[in-house]
Amino acid sequence: MKKYVFMLGIIMMSLLVLSIKPSYGMEVINTKEVNVYSTDFLNYVKENNLHNIKRICVEEYCDTLRGSSISKSFERFMKNYKEYLIDKVGEEQAIASYVKGFVITKIETLE
């Protein structure tokens, strides 16, 4: 009888473990569609009180923000996007887009 109770306990524990969905340490990502120029991005973040920004997208180019503050992270994003544009459309158009500003289309935040 003890053997059956023990086996039933193992089966129930196995079913419990299998019913838990893995999270892989990831947090929920919320996507917000926006239409903000890069020159106004930091003001937009302050006005809308956005925190924990994970990624920024410009049309088909997306990049993860890395850095200690949002301003430093955004500077790094702009540098990476400029390098992407140089490879895609050429240096002259990339610099023009960098100086005039470009439209940020999507912001992904963690919650």
Summary of the structure (lengths in Angstrom):
residues: 111
radius of gyration: 22.8
end to end distance: 48.9
largest distance: 81.3
contacts: 250
relative contact order: 0.21
helix: 52%
strand: 24%
